[in-house]
Amino acid sequence: MRIMKEGIKINGNTLIELGFTPDKWFKDAIEHININQLNGEERTVYLKQFEAEPMIELHAEPVEYSFNIKADNELEQENIDSVKLTMDEVMKTPTVVAGSIMPDSCPAGPIGTIPVGGVVVTKNAIHPGMHSADICCSVFLTDFGKVDPKIVLDAAHSVTHFGPGGRSRDEQFRFPSDLLEAFESNRLLNEQQMISAARSHLGTQGDGNHFLFVGKSKKTGNTMMITHHGSRGVGARLYDRGMKIAEKFRKKLSENTLKQNAWIPFDTEEGQTYWEALQVIREWTKQNHSVIHNATAEKAGLTVENRYWNEHNFVFKDGDLFYHAKGATPLNEKFMPDITGPRLIPLNLAEPILIVEGVSDANNLGFAPHGAGRNMSRTKHKNSKAHQTYEEVFEEETVGLDVRFYSNEIDISELPSAYKNAKAVREQMNEFGLGEVVDEVIPYGSIMAGDCHKNAPWKVKKRLKMEQNGIIL
């Protein structure tokens, strides 16, 4: 048995003074050094194994990527220039090996942030910032057969939920026991606030461009309902945790990588756990769609003839390659383990939802567009309509359609004029080989959140307080 020598014990500060960054190996190393009273050369040799590898540098030039978009006017050219500027920076990220831009692409943050309509392929790396906070934003279709679309829309309106927050306890859907078990078995998801959000947000659709759409199949005449939303507060919480984990790795591996492009190496415990958490969130989101569709069918007494879905905001794995789709529809079946039908591409509330199939090639990397995209911000669009009332814009752009806003407040930034020209997007899909349209769902009507913040409780309370104090708004 080795007898401990007398001497001064080291601690974490000692290692920091020697140039090491605090890490989980500190505890074991300190214990080993103190028990064995390592000093001088002995200690130096032992600590050499913990020296950090040299920082991974950015690619000197952007990795080449496909650019499946073109401009027909000055506004679209401005958008394309912005997309290229930001994508060029994304493609300098050290883990990146390939990329593609879709016709609906538009910037989504500071320069160097993956644009909407972007696909970025990385090696052995999951980038939370490249799938964004709205993890698994997706579309889900149910075919109800030959039924009056108004019956479906009315039933759906009575059971769905738009706007911030979740359902009250007495309005919540049953949370499947196997899904709860999946949350509890993953350390990134097994937290009371996370599970509480998973329960209350089940059967909710949020706001923004999320919708519930009812129309008829051009091919069969059947009435179909499509919902569009992501993982709500549940996914946003996982995203926040993923970004914090990725930031720790960025500081350790590649400090020159932009924060929004930080990554979690897949071959680490953190990478495995995060990947598994993403799959649970995917299942939650699919269930979120399902409960709304099932409740609609039950409310209206309808029979489900067919249903299928696809995400367009996720990260997909193929070997050691990770395909980050920020608003891009997977065409390749290998990306969807539960594939049951073709894919869905919505354009705007006045246009058909496209039902597509397609093949993968080097140009599309196995993806198609996810919608029509925007050429301008919401604020810029609203300013462009300042000469009209919201009611006038609404009447002009929804003729012949049953369009409803859940909050009863019009949001003109979600009307057709806020989006790119749908015809141009379809033409570019054909030109660049980004999916073949096999059917269309002709619009009857839709429901969106609307301006759910205009009369939000906290704003009403603030207005009342100001009025009580004699302040006229």
C-alpha positions in Angstrom: 0.0 0.0 0.0 1.4 3.4 -1.0 1.9 5.8 1.9 0.8 9.4 1.1 3.6 11.9 1.2 3.2 15.1 3.2 2.7 18.2 1.1 0.5 21.0 -0.1 -2.7 19.8 -1.7 -3.9 21.4 -4.9 -7.4 22.5 -5.8 -9.3 23.8 -8.8 -7.6 27.2 -8.6 -4.3 25.5 -9.0 -5.4 23.9 -12.3 -6.8 27.2 -13.5 -3.5 29.0 -12.7 -1.8 26.3 -14.8 -4.0 27.3 -17.7 -6.8 24.8 -17.6 -10.4 25.6 -18.1 -12.8 24.2 -15.5 -14.2 20.9 -16.7 -15.8 17.7 -15.3 -12.4 16.0 -15.2 -11.1 18.5 -12.6 -12.5 16.5 -9.6 -10.9 13.2 -10.5 -7.6 14.8 -11.5 -7.4 16.8 -8.2 -8.1 13.7 -6.2 -5.5 11.7 -8.1 -2.8 14.3 -7.8 -3.4 14.9 -4.1 -3.5 11.1 -3.2 -0.3 10.5 -5.1 1.3 13.8 -4.1 2.4 14.5 -7.7 4.7 17.4 -8.0 6.9 19.0 -10.7 7.5 16.8 -13.7 5.3 14.0 -12.5 2.3 16.3 -12.3 3.1 17.9 -15.6 3.2 14.6 -17.4 -0.1 13.5 -15.7 -1.9 16.7 -16.7 -0.7 16.6 -20.3 -3.6 14.3 -21.2 -6.1 17.1 -20.3 -4.5 19.8 -22.4 -7.0 21.2 -24.8 -6.7 20.4 -28.5 -6.0 23.4 -30.8 -9.1 25.4 -31.7 -10.9 24.2 -34.8 -10.8 27.1 -37.3 -13.5 28.2 -39.7 -13.3 27.2 -43.4 -11.4 29.9 -45.2 -14.0 30.0 -47.9 -17.7 29.0 -47.8 -18.3 25.3 -48.6 -20.1 25.2 -52.0 -23.9 24.9 -51.8 -26.8 24.8 -54.3 -28.7 28.0 -54.9 -32.3 27.0 -56.1 -33.8 30.5 -56.2 -33.9 33.4 -58.6 -35.4 36.8 -58.7 -38.1 38.2 -60.9 -38.1 41.7 -59.5 -36.0 44.1 -57.4 -37.5 43.2 -54.1 -36.8 39.5 -54.7 -33.2 40.3 -55.7 -32.7 42.2 -52.4 -34.0 39.2 -50.6 -31.7 36.8 -52.5 -28.6 39.1 -51.9 -29.4 38.9 -48.1 -29.9 35.2 -48.2 -26.5 34.7 -50.0 -24.7 37.0 -47.6 -25.9 35.1 -44.5 -25.6 31.6 -46.0 -22.0 32.3 -47.1 -21.1 32.8 -43.5 -23.0 29.7 -42.3 -21.1 27.6 -44.8 -17.8 28.6 -43.2 -18.7 26.7 -40.0 -16.0 24.0 -39.5 -18.5 21.0 -39.4 -20.3 21.9 -42.6 -19.9 19.7 -45.7 -22.8 20.7 -48.0 -25.8 22.9 -48.2 -28.8 24.0 -50.4 -31.1 27.0 -50.6 -34.8 26.6 -51.5 -37.0 29.1 -53.6 -38.8 30.2 -50.4 -35.6 31.3 -48.7 -35.4 34.5 -46.6 -33.1 35.7 -43.8 -33.9 34.7 -40.3 -31.6 36.6 -38.1 -28.1 38.3 -37.9 -25.7 37.6 -40.7 -24.4 34.0 -40.3 -27.7 32.6 -39.2 -29.2 29.8 -41.3 -31.9 31.3 -43.5 -35.5 30.0 -43.7 -35.5 27.7 -46.7 -31.9 26.6 -46.0 -30.5 23.0 -45.7 -27.1 22.6 -44.1 -25.3 19.2 -43.8 -22.7 18.8 -41.0 -20.4 15.9 -40.0 -20.9 14.4 -36.5 -22.5 17.6 -35.3 -25.9 18.8 -34.2 -26.4 22.5 -34.4 -29.4 23.6 -32.3 -29.3 27.1 -34.0 -29.8 25.4 -37.4 -33.1 23.8 -36.4 -34.1 26.9 -34.3 -36.5 27.2 -31.4 -39.6 26.0 -33.3 -38.3 22.4 -33.3 -40.3 20.1 -35.7 -42.5 22.7 -37.1 -44.7 20.5 -39.3 -47.8 19.9 -41.4 -50.4 17.2 -40.8 -53.3 16.2 -43.2 -56.5 14.3 -42.5 -58.7 13.2 -45.4 -62.4 13.2 -44.2 -63.8 12.0 -47.5 -67.0 13.5 -49.1 -68.1 16.0 -46.5 -69.1 19.6 -46.4 -65.8 21.6 -45.6 -67.8 24.0 -43.5 -68.7 21.2 -41.1 -65.0 20.4 -40.7 -63.9 24.0 -40.3 -66.7 24.7 -37.7 -65.8 21.6 -35.7 -62.1 22.4 -35.8 -62.7 26.0 -34.7 -64.5 24.7 -31.6 -61.7 22.3 -30.5 -58.4 23.9 -31.6 -56.4 26.6 -29.6 -54.3 29.5 -30.9 -52.4 32.1 -29.1 -49.8 32.2 -26.3 -49.9 29.8 -23.4 -51.6 26.5 -23.1 -54.9 24.9 -22.2 -56.4 25.2 -18.7 -56.3 22.0 -16.7 -59.9 21.1 -17.3 -59.4 21.6 -21.1 -56.3 19.5 -21.5 -56.1 16.4 -23.7 -54.9 13.1 -22.1 -51.1 12.9 -22.1 -50.1 9.4 -23.4 -48.3 7.4 -20.7 -45.6 6.1 -23.1 -44.9 9.7 -24.1 -44.6 10.8 -20.5 -42.2 7.9 -19.9 -40.1 9.1 -22.8 -39.9 12.6 -21.2 -39.0 11.1 -17.8 -36.2 8.9 -19.3 -34.3 11.8 -20.8 -32.4 14.1 -18.5 -32.9 17.2 -20.8 -36.7 16.6 -20.7 -37.3 15.2 -17.2 -38.0 18.5 -15.5 -41.3 19.6 -14.0 -41.7 22.8 -16.0 -40.9 21.0 -19.2 -43.5 18.2 -18.5 -46.1 20.8 -17.4 -45.7 22.6 -20.7 -45.9 19.3 -22.6 -49.3 18.7 -20.9 -50.8 22.1 -21.2 -49.6 22.9 -24.8 -50.9 19.6 -26.2 -53.6 20.5 -28.7 -52.4 24.1 -29.2 -51.1 25.8 -32.3 -49.4 29.0 -31.2 -49.4 32.1 -33.4 -47.5 33.6 -36.3 -47.8 31.7 -39.5 -49.3 28.6 -37.9 -52.7 27.6 -39.3 -55.6 25.2 -39.6 -56.6 24.9 -43.2 -59.6 23.1 -44.8 -60.1 22.5 -48.5 -60.9 19.9 -51.1 -58.5 17.6 -53.0 -58.3 18.6 -56.7 -57.9 14.9 -57.6 -60.7 13.3 -55.5 -62.9 16.1 -54.3 -62.5 14.8 -50.7 -62.4 17.3 -47.9 -59.1 17.6 -46.2 -57.8 19.4 -43.1 -54.2 20.4 -42.6 -52.7 21.9 -39.5 -49.3 23.7 -39.3 -47.4 24.2 -36.0 -44.4 23.1 -34.2 -43.5 21.9 -30.7 -44.6 25.0 -28.9 -43.1 25.8 -25.5 -41.8 22.3 -25.1 -39.5 22.5 -28.1 -38.4 26.1 -27.2 -37.3 24.9 -23.8 -35.2 22.1 -25.3 -33.7 24.5 -27.8 -32.6 26.8 -25.0 -30.9 23.9 -23.3 -29.3 22.7 -26.5 -27.9 26.2 -27.3 -26.3 26.4 -23.8 -24.7 22.9 -24.2 -23.5 23.9 -27.7 -22.0 27.1 -26.4 -19.9 25.2 -23.9 -18.5 23.1 -26.7 -18.0 26.2 -28.9 -15.8 27.8 -26.3 -13.8 24.6 -25.9 -13.6 23.5 -29.6 -14.0 26.5 -31.9 -14.3 29.9 -30.3 -14.3 31.7 -33.7 -17.5 29.9 -34.8 -20.5 32.2 -34.5 -22.6 31.6 -31.4 -25.7 30.8 -33.4 -23.8 28.1 -35.2 -22.3 26.4 -32.1 -22.6 22.6 -32.2 -22.9 19.5 -30.0 -20.6 16.7 -31.1 -22.8 13.7 -31.7 -20.2 11.2 -30.4 -20.5 12.7 -26.8 -22.9 11.9 -24.0 -24.4 15.3 -24.5 -24.8 14.7 -28.2 -26.5 11.3 -27.7 -28.9 12.7 -25.1 -29.8 15.8 -27.2 -30.5 13.6 -30.3 -32.8 11.3 -28.2 -34.6 14.4 -26.8 -35.2 15.7 -30.3 -36.9 12.4 -31.2 -39.2 12.7 -28.2 -40.1 16.2 -29.2 -40.8 15.0 -32.7 -43.3 12.4 -31.2 -44.9 15.1 -29.0 -45.4 17.3 -32.0 -47.0 14.6 -34.0 -49.3 13.8 -31.1 -50.1 17.5 -30.9 -51.4 17.4 -34.4 -53.2 14.2 -33.9 -55.3 15.3 -30.9 -56.6 18.3 -32.8 -57.5 16.1 -35.8 -59.1 13.4 -33.7 -61.1 15.9 -31.7 -62.4 17.5 -34.9 -63.4 14.1 -36.3 -65.2 13.3 -33.0 -66.9 16.7 -32.8 -68.3 16.4 -36.3 -68.9 12.7 -36.2 -66.6 12.0 -39.2 -64.6 9.1 -40.3 -60.9 9.4 -41.1 -60.1 8.0 -44.5 -56.4 8.8 -44.6 -53.7 10.9 -42.9 -50.0 11.7 -43.2 -47.6 14.4 -42.1 -44.1 15.7 -42.4 -41.9 18.1 -40.5 -40.0 20.9 -42.3 -38.0 22.3 -39.4 -35.8 19.6 -38.0 -32.4 17.8 -38.1 -32.2 14.5 -39.9 -29.5 11.9 -39.5 -27.9 9.7 -42.2 -24.8 7.9 -40.8 -22.5 10.5 -39.4 -24.1 13.3 -41.4 -26.8 15.6 -40.0 -29.1 17.4 -42.3 -30.4 20.6 -40.7 -33.5 21.8 -42.4 -34.6 25.3 -41.4 -37.9 25.5 -43.3 -37.3 22.7 -45.9 -39.5 19.7 -46.7 -37.9 16.3 -46.7 -38.4 14.4 -49.9 -36.1 11.4 -49.1 -37.9 8.6 -47.2 -34.7 7.9 -45.2 -35.4 11.1 -43.3 -38.8 10.0 -42.1 -39.0 6.7 -40.3 -42.9 6.9 -40.1 -43.5 7.9 -43.7 -47.1 7.1 -44.7 -47.8 9.4 -47.7 -46.5 12.2 -49.8 -45.3 15.6 -48.5 -47.2 18.8 -47.9 -46.2 22.3 -49.0 -48.5 25.2 -48.0 -48.1 28.5 -49.9 -50.6 31.0 -48.5 -54.2 30.9 -47.2 -55.6 31.8 -50.6 -53.5 29.2 -52.6 -53.8 25.4 -52.7 -51.6 23.3 -50.4 -49.4 21.2 -52.6 -49.1 17.5 -52.2 -45.7 16.5 -53.5 -43.4 13.6 -54.1 -39.8 13.7 -55.4 -36.4 12.2 -55.6 -33.1 13.2 -54.0 -30.1 14.6 -56.0 -27.0 16.6 -55.3 -28.9 19.8 -56.0 -31.8 19.4 -53.5 -30.0 17.1 -51.0 -33.3 15.3 -50.5 -35.4 18.4 -49.8 -38.1 20.7 -51.2 -39.4 24.1 -50.2 -41.7 24.4 -47.2 -43.9 27.2 -48.4 -43.9 30.5 -50.2 -41.6 32.4 -47.8 -41.3 36.2 -47.5 -39.5 39.0 -49.4 -40.1 41.5 -46.6 -40.5 41.7 -42.8 -43.9 41.8 -41.2 -43.4 45.4 -40.2 -42.4 46.4 -43.7 -45.4 44.6 -45.2 -47.8 46.4 -42.7 -46.2 49.8 -43.6 -46.8 49.0 -47.3 -50.5 48.7 -46.6 -50.7 51.8 -44.4 -53.0 53.5 -46.9 -55.7 50.9 -46.3 -57.5 49.7 -43.2 -56.9 46.2 -42.0 -60.5 45.4 -42.8 -60.1 46.6 -46.4 -56.9 44.5 -46.9 -58.6 41.5 -45.4 -61.7 41.8 -47.6 -59.6 42.3 -50.7 -57.4 39.3 -50.1 -59.8 36.7 -48.8 -62.6 36.9 -51.4 -64.6 33.7 -51.6 -62.9 32.1 -48.6 -63.9 31.5 -45.0 -60.9 32.9 -43.2 -61.0 33.3 -39.4 -58.7 34.8 -36.8 -58.9 33.0 -33.5 -58.3 36.2 -31.6 -60.9 38.0 -33.7 -58.2 40.5 -34.6 -56.9 40.7 -38.2 -53.2 40.1 -38.8 -52.5 41.4 -42.2 -48.9 40.2 -42.0 -50.4 36.7 -42.6 -52.5 37.6 -45.6 -51.3 36.5 -49.1 -49.6 39.8 -50.0 -47.2 39.3 -47.1 -45.7 36.2 -48.9 -43.7 35.6 -52.1 -45.6 35.0 -55.3 -46.9 31.4 -55.1 -46.7 30.9 -58.9 -43.1 31.8 -58.9 -42.3 29.4 -56.2 -44.0 26.6 -58.0 -42.2 27.4 -61.3 -38.8 27.3 -59.5 -39.7 24.0 -57.9 -40.1 22.6 -61.4 -37.0 24.3 -62.7 -34.7 23.1 -60.0 -36.2 19.6 -59.5 -37.6 20.3 -56.0 -40.6 17.9 -55.9 -43.4 16.9 -58.2 -47.0 18.1 -57.4 -49.3 15.0 -57.4 -52.4 16.7 -55.9 -53.5 20.0 -54.5 -55.9 20.9 -51.6 -58.0 23.8 -53.0 -58.8 26.2 -50.2 -62.2 26.5 -48.6 -61.1 28.4 -45.4 -58.7 28.6 -42.6 -58.1 29.6 -39.0 -55.0 31.5 -37.7 -54.2 33.2 -34.4 -54.5 36.7 -35.7 -53.2 39.6 -33.7 -53.5 37.7 -30.4 -51.4 40.3 -28.6 -53.6 43.3 -29.4 -56.1 42.5 -26.6 -53.9 40.3 -24.5 -54.9 40.4 -20.8 -51.7 42.3 -19.8 -52.3 44.9 -22.5 -56.0 45.4 -21.5 -54.9 45.7 -17.9 -52.3 48.3 -18.8 -54.8 50.3 -20.9 -57.4 50.3 -18.1 -54.7 51.5 -15.6 -53.7 54.3 -18.0 -57.3 55.4 -18.5 -57.9 55.4 -14.7 -54.9 57.7 -14.5 -56.5 60.1 -17.0 -54.2 59.1 -19.9 -56.1 58.9 -23.2 -54.7 56.4 -25.7 
